[in-house]
Each structure stands twice: as C-alpha cells, then as structure tokens.
Amino acid sequence: MTSKPVSQLCLPPDGTLWDALQVIDKGACGICLLVGPDQRLLGTVTDGDIRRALLKGVTLQDRIEPHAPKTFTSAHVRTPRAEVLDLMQARQIHQVPIVDDEGRLKGLHLLHEIIGSAPRPNWAVIMAGGKGTRLGELTRNTPKPMLKVAGRPILERLVLHLVGSGIRRIFISTNYLAGQIEEHFGDGTRFGCRIEYLREQPEEPLGTGGSLALLPEAPTDPVFVCNGDLVTQVDIAGLLEFHREGGQLATIGVRGYTHEIPFGCLEVSDGRVLSLVEKPALSQLINAGIYVLEPALVARVPRRHFPITELFEQALSQGDPVGAFEIADEWIDVGQREQLKQARGGAQ
C-alpha cells in the first residue's frame, strides 16, 4: 500500500475539478479518490480525466463527480500483491484502490511501490531443485515450483513477493528440469531483481540445505531462505525485524497445525479408564519451510546432501539461539495434490 496516508488522496463527491487537481498535485500519486461520508469508494479521478473534462468546455469550478469514470478498478484487502500486479499490467494502470467487503476505502496499491520498495541488503535463497514426485504426472514435465496457481508459477509468486519486500538479490537452487526455471526467470531483470542460480548436479542432489554451500560469496547480512513450493504472503519485513531484535543465529518460520483424531481417546492407568475424550484435536507448531540465517550459520553448511533441519539441530546442541516466528499470513505448502488443489481455489 502507499506509504502516504490515503486520506490525503480523498475528496468528497461534491468537490470541484480544481479540488481534484489540488489533491492529485499534493498527493503525488497521480490519482484522486472520491469517497462518500461512509468511506465508501465512489470513483477515481486522474489528471487525464480532468483534462478530458476541460476539453469538453467544463470549468475548474464545476463538480468533479459527473466527469469521473463510471467504472473503476479496485482490489479487495485480501487480494495478494502478485494478483494486483497482474491486474495493473493487464489494464496498464499504476494505481489500484483497496476496499473491504462493504466497498470502504482501506488503502491504495501503487505500481512503483509493489515492484520498487526500498532495497534491503539481505539476500534470498529459494530451494527449487526437488522432483515433486508426490504430485505424480503433474511434475513429469514441469518442475514443481513452476506449477501455476491463479495463472502464475508458484516460484514467480515467491520472487515477486520478495522483490515487493525489498529483496533485490535472489538465488534459486535448481536441479530437476532446471532449464525451464532459468529460461523463465533469466537474470531477473524483468522482475526487478538480480537472479542467480545455485546449480546442483543431477546425480548429486544436495537436499533442503546443501545448496547454500554453492553461494558464490559469503553473505554479510542475514539470508532469507525458503522452499520453492510455497504459496505464501509471509510478512518478510516482520520476520527479518523479529530475527534482528531477537539476536538469533537462526529464525524458523512456524505455522499452527491442528489434527483431529477421528476416534474417542482414553487415558488408562493400571487397566482403569481415567478419562475419555471424543475426537480430540491436537495442535502443534510446524516448520513452514521459511528461515532467516545469520552469515555465520550459512558458513557451517557442508557441500553435500544436507537437510537444513540438521543445521538447526547442530545450533541447538551448541546452545546457539534459534527463534520461531509464527506466520499468520497466507501459507500453503504445495507438496501434494490436495494442497495444490487448495492453492488453486479447489481447481485441479
């Protein structure tokens, strides 16, 4: 959303063309938002709309509402930024107002802020080398991270989310059908970042952590690491800040998971029933496949098949601080058909 208070961009519907022009000029976002007393968004006005009205002979003292377009583009508060970016590119617009279920104005997406937020010094590594065998024929000719959700490859959604969060240097760990990934992303220029590849040897997969040893140089700032099959809007800025403030050597993104046992469960002692609970629900925090690692921890990764969880086990055994950041935002691990179906909104 725009870093400016959205109220600076608003005008009541009885405002004049001059008023709208003033809002556009002072707001410096190229748009004026017509908002009713109940905060419902009634329309949008650009300098082009004002220019067209003036060419028709309207004066700057006339009301703006009759000259605002009858239809306008907006996005719901829960619409992911990747989908908003699609909308902007498809309609060649640079501003999209954000509304809630009742049509009340909640913010404004700006194209330059979605793809041009302040750069961060942190690197990102996306693990995208797995075969995705649990998805069967779906990954026979397509790497799992390149499967599409809402018309966009999962991996592309991750890259755009990283760029939108200010990360400009991204490494993608590749192995299975690596050529498809490299052909799609290239050097990252068209995605607003620099993309490099950590190429595993097909006969020597490095697991969920080993490819970190392929980084061409040592990082100087904490590194964001994630699996390449995640559909997520994780708060990257919040995660990095949590890691920094906590002074951890590593931070693991975690997610609440509840499993209902489909039977009545008993607590028994010496052959006697102490209690009975019908279909209890068990709740745990699970590893979400999202991490922040200090450079000193990255340096410990060996160049061999290496599960990243082993890195955390080693750190804990040595008394190193490891934090847990609970992910409250959208998160789906597309590892099986059911999860892929969920990510696609029920479609196969």
N, C-alpha and C positions, 0 to 999 in steps of 0.2 A: 504494500500500500504506500501511497505517497507519504513522504516524511513531513509534509506540511499539514497543519490542522485543516481537515476537509471543510470546516465551517468557513474558511477564508475563500472558498471557491463557490459558495452558495449564494443564491439570490431568490427572493420570493417571486412568484409568478406575475405580480403586478409591477415588477421592475421595468425600467426602460432599456432601450438599446444602449444608451450611454452608460447606464449602470452595469450592464453585462460586459461592455467593453472595459470598464474600470476593473471589474472582477478578473477578467482574463489577463489584463495587464499586470495587476498587482499579484495575482496568484502564480503567474509564470508557469502554468501547466497547460496552457492552450485550450482551456475549457471553462465554461460557467455552468453550474448545476442549478436547475430550477427546482426548488424544494418547497413543499407546502408546509403549513403550520404544524402538521403531524409528522414532519420529517420524511414524508413520502417523496420519492424522486419523481418529478413530473416531466422532466425533459432535460436535454443537454443543449448547449449552445457553444459554437466555436466562432472564431473570427470570420471564418468563411460564411457562416450563416448570417452574421451581421452584414458582411459585405454584400451578399446577395439581396438582403432586405433593402439596403441603401440604394442599390442599383434599380430597385423597383420604385423608388421615389419615397420610401418611408424615411422619416426623420429620426434623429437620435433620441428625441423626446417621446416617441411612440412606445407603447408596451411591447416587450420582447416576446411574450408567450405566443402570440399568433404567428410568429416567424421562427419559432423553434421547430425542428423536425417532428413530424407526427409519431415517428418510431425512433427508438434509440437502443443501443446495445448496452447491456449491463450483465453483471455476473453475481451469482449467489455467494454469500460469505463462505460457503464450504467448497466452492469450486477451486480445485488445485491450480497453482500458478502455471503449470505446464499447459493445462487446458485453456487458461486465459490467454497465454501466449499464442496458442493455435488460433484462437478467436481473433486476436489482434492481427496476426499475419494473414488470415483468410480474408478479413474485411479491411485490411490496410488502415487500421486506426491505431492511435497511440495512447488513448485513454479509455478505460472501461470502469464505470462506477460500480461499487459493490453495494448490494442490497440484501436485506434479510427476507424472511418468508412473507412479511407484510409489505414489502417494497420500500421499506425505510432505508435511507441512505446510511451506510456504515463506513464507507471509505472510497478510495479511488486507486485503481491499478494504473501505473504509468509504465509504458514500454521500456523507457530507459532505466527505470528502477528495477524492473524484473530481470533484465539482462545486463544491467550496469551498476549494481550496488557496489559500495566501497570495497575494493580488493582486500583480501586477507592474506597474510603471509603463509598461512597453513596450506599444505598440500593435501590432496585426497588420493587414496588408492582404492580402486573398485576391483574386487575379485570376480572375474568373469570367465574363468577358464574351465569350469565344470561341464560335464556332458549332459547333465539333466536327464539321466536315464529313467527316473521315476515318471517322467512325462511321456514316455513311450515314443510313438511315431511323431509327436509334435516337435521333438528335438532331433529327429533323424537328419534333417537337412538344415536346421536352424539352431544356432546356439541359444540356450535358454534365456539369457539376458536380452536377446533380440526378439523374443516373442512380443507381440503387440498387445497393449492394453489401451483401450479408447483411441485406437488408431496410431499409437506411438510406441516404439520399442521401449521395454522396461528400462533398459540401460540409458536410453536417451532421456527418459524422465529423470533418472538419477543425475545425469550430467547437468541438465537444465536446473535442477533443484540446487545443485552445488554452486553453479555459476550465479544463480539468483541469491545465494547466501554469501557471495563474495569470494569464493574459492576459484582461482584462475589457473592453477597448475594441477592437472589431473593425470594420474597414471592408471591405465587399465591393464590388469593382469589377464593375459589371453593364453589359450591353448586350443581347445576344441573349436574347429571351424573359425579360427582366428581371423582369417581373411575377410569374412563378412563384417566383422566388427571394425577392422581397420579401414575397410573400404567405405563404410558408412560414416565414420567419425573423422577420418583423415587426421590432420594435425589440430583439429578443434577450432579452427578459425571461425567457421560459420556458426559455432555455438558460443562464441565469445570467450574462449579459453584456450589454453595450450594443453593438448593431449599427447601423452607419450605412452608407449606400450612396454609392459614387462612380459616378454615372450618366454613362456615355458617351452621346453622340448616335449613334443607329443608323447614320447616314450618315458618321460620323466616328470609327471605332474608333481607340483610342489605343495599340494594341499591348500588349506584355507589360510596359511600364513607364510609359507616358504618363499613366495614370490616377492615379499618385502625385501629379501636379500638381493633382489635384482635391481633395486633403485640405483640409478647411475651415480648418485652422490648422497652424502649424508644430509638429512633434513636439519634445519636449525630451529624449527618450531614444531609444536605438536602436530601429528599427522592424523587426519580423519580417514578411517578405514571402514569399508562396508562390503557386504556381499552384493553381487551384481544382479540378484533375482528378487530385489525388494521393491515393492510399490509403497512408497512412504513419503510423508511430508514432515519428517522429523525436524525439530527445531535445532538446526545446526548451530546457530549463534548461541542459543541457550546451552547446548551441550558443550561447546568449546568454553563458554564462560564458567559453567559448572566445573569443568575439568581444571581450568586455571585457578579458580578460587579455592578448590579443594586441595590443590597441591599433590594430586595423584600422579603416579607413574603411568597409570592406565585408567581409562574410564570405559566401562562396558554399558552400552545401551540395553536396557531391560524392558520387558513388557509383561503386564499381568496376564496370566492364563488360568482359566478355570475349567476343570474337568468334572463332569457329573458321573459318578459311579452308578450304573443302571441297576443296582441291586440294593437291598437292605443290608447294612453292615452292622456287625455285632462286636462289642468289646467283651472278651471272655477271659476269665481267670479261674484256674483250677476247676474247669468244667462248668463254671457258673456264668450265666449271662449277666453282665454288669449294666450294659446299656445297648440300645438298638436305635440306629438312625437309618431312616428310609432314604435311599438315593442321595447320599451326601455329596456335596460339591467340594472339591479340593482346589485350592488356589495356590499358585506358585508364581514367582518371577522367572521368566525365561530369558535366555540370551537372544537378543534381537538381531545379531549379526552386524552390529554397528559399534564402532570403537573410536577412541582417541588415544593415541600412543605418544609418549614422550620420545624424543630422538634417542635417548639412552636405551630405551627398551627396544626400539627398532633395530638398534645395533646388535642386539642379542640374537636376532633371528638367523638361524643357520641356512645355508644354501642347499637344502634337501627337502624331501617331503616333510612338512611340518604343520601340524594342526595349530591354529592360532590360540586355541584354548590351553595348549601346553605352555605357551608364553605366560599366560596369566597364572597358571599353576606354579610355575617357577618363581614368578614375582611374589606370590603369596607365601611360598615356602621360605623365601628370603626375608619376609617381613616388609616387603615394599607395599606402599599404599595403592589399592585398586578401588576405584569408585564405581558406583552404579547410578546411572541416570535413567529415570523412568520415562519412557516415551508415551506421551498421551496423544500424539497426533496419529494420523492415518499410518498404518503399518500392516502390510500383508507380505508374508514370505511365500513366494510363488514356487514352491517346491513340488507340489503335487497337483493333479487335475482339479481337485476341489478348491484349492487355494487360487489357482488360475481362474477358475470359473467365478469365484467370489470377486477377484480383482476386476474381472470383465463385467461385473454387474449381473452375473447369472448366465451370461452367454458362454458357450463352449469355445 
